Structures are given as C-alpha cells and as structure tokens.
Amino acid sequence: MAGDERMEHIETKLAHLEQAVQQISDEVARQQKLLEQTLARAQRLSSRVEELEAGGASAGGYEKPPHY
C-alpha cells in the first residue's frame, strides 16, 4: 500500500504543477500582449513627437494668437 499512496501523492503533485504551469503560461501570454500594445503605442507617440518637432509650430502645434 505504501507504493500506491506514494504514486497517488506524486500524481497529485503533478496535477498541481500542471495547473501552475498553465496559469503561468496564461499570465505570460497576457503580459506579452500588453507589452506588444504598449510598444506599438510608444512607437506611435514617438512618431508623433518627431512629426511635431520636424514641423514646428505651424504643423498644427502651438501658434501665438494674432493679438501678440
């Protein structure tokens, strides 16, 4: 019986480990998606900043009101 109990204990631990690995995998996938979205947004913002810097104030940026 000791062998059966030992096998059951090992199978139980394996099941818990498989569940933990799946949870970690899901979390890594979620974080990867979030990272990709963040990098894409950072790229868009960087491009926008470059456009504004290259175009100066006349490219839709800040312009002094006519009374100045």
Secondary structure, 3 states (H helix, E strand, C coil): CHHHHHHHHHHHHHHHHHHHHHHHHHHHHHHHHHHHHHHHHHHHHHHHHHHHHHHCCCCCCCCCCCCC
